[in-house]
Amino acid sequence: MTPDTHLADLGSHSAFLVRGDDGRAFLAEERARLARLFPQGTVEEHYVVHLSVART
């Protein structure tokens, strides 16, 4: 995904809503970090899913 999409996703998390600010400083730092890590302009995200099943 693009860095803009990634940052928009991060900015939508509830942690930003309860901080009392809009998180601009954090997101600016994250944008700079993403530019260094993903200079080609595509951010790779990896998700880990854990599934637990209970049987009765």
Sine and cosine of phi, psi and omega as CSV:
sin_phi,cos_phi,sin_psi,cos_psi,sin_omega,cos_omega
0.00,0.00,0.27,-0.96,0.01,-1.00
-0.97,0.23,0.41,-0.91,0.08,-1.00
-0.84,0.54,-0.61,0.80,0.01,-1.00
-0.88,0.47,-0.67,0.74,0.03,-1.00
-0.90,0.43,-0.69,0.72,0.01,-1.00
-0.87,0.49,-0.72,0.69,-0.02,-1.00
-0.92,0.39,-0.60,0.80,0.06,-1.00
-0.90,0.44,-0.63,0.78,0.05,-1.00
-0.90,0.44,-0.73,0.68,0.03,-1.00
-0.86,0.50,-0.68,0.73,-0.04,-1.00
-0.92,0.39,-0.27,0.96,0.00,-1.00
-1.00,0.02,-0.08,1.00,-0.04,-1.00
-0.96,0.27,0.51,-0.86,-0.09,-1.00
-0.89,0.46,-0.40,0.91,0.01,-1.00
-0.85,0.52,-0.56,0.83,0.03,-1.00
-0.96,0.27,-0.51,0.86,-0.03,-1.00
-0.95,0.31,-0.51,0.86,-0.04,-1.00
-1.00,-0.09,-0.11,0.99,-0.02,-1.00
-0.94,0.33,-0.45,0.89,-0.04,-1.00
1.00,-0.03,-0.08,1.00,0.12,-0.99
-0.77,-0.64,0.03,-1.00,-0.06,-1.00
-1.00,-0.07,0.03,1.00,0.08,-1.00
0.97,0.26,0.29,0.96,-0.07,-1.00
-0.86,0.51,-0.65,0.76,-0.01,-1.00
-0.89,0.45,-0.71,0.70,0.01,-1.00
-0.88,0.47,-0.72,0.70,-0.04,-1.00
-0.92,0.40,-0.55,0.84,0.06,-1.00
-0.92,0.40,-0.67,0.74,0.06,-1.00
-0.90,0.43,-0.65,0.76,0.02,-1.00
-0.91,0.42,-0.63,0.77,0.04,-1.00
-0.87,0.49,-0.68,0.73,0.02,-1.00
-0.91,0.42,-0.66,0.75,0.02,-1.00
-0.90,0.43,-0.66,0.75,0.02,-1.00
-0.90,0.44,-0.61,0.79,0.01,-1.00
-0.89,0.46,-0.60,0.80,0.04,-1.00
-0.95,0.30,-0.67,0.74,-0.08,-1.00
-0.98,0.21,-0.53,0.85,-0.07,-1.00
-0.77,-0.63,0.93,0.36,-0.07,-1.00
-0.90,0.44,-0.31,0.95,0.01,-1.00
-0.98,0.22,-0.16,0.99,0.08,-1.00
1.00,0.01,0.17,0.98,0.05,-1.00
-0.83,-0.56,0.87,-0.49,-0.01,-1.00
-1.00,0.03,0.75,-0.66,0.06,-1.00
-0.98,-0.18,0.79,-0.61,0.07,-1.00
-0.89,-0.45,0.67,-0.74,0.05,-1.00
-0.88,-0.47,0.73,-0.69,0.00,-1.00
-0.91,-0.42,0.61,-0.79,0.09,-1.00
-0.90,-0.44,0.77,-0.64,-0.01,-1.00
-0.88,-0.47,0.75,-0.67,0.08,-1.00
-0.93,-0.37,0.76,-0.65,-0.01,-1.00
-0.88,-0.48,0.80,-0.60,0.08,-1.00
-0.88,-0.47,0.70,-0.72,0.00,-1.00
-0.81,-0.58,0.77,-0.64,0.07,-1.00
-0.94,-0.35,0.75,-0.66,0.05,-1.00
-0.91,-0.41,0.63,-0.78,0.05,-1.00
-0.86,-0.51,0.00,0.00,0.00,0.00
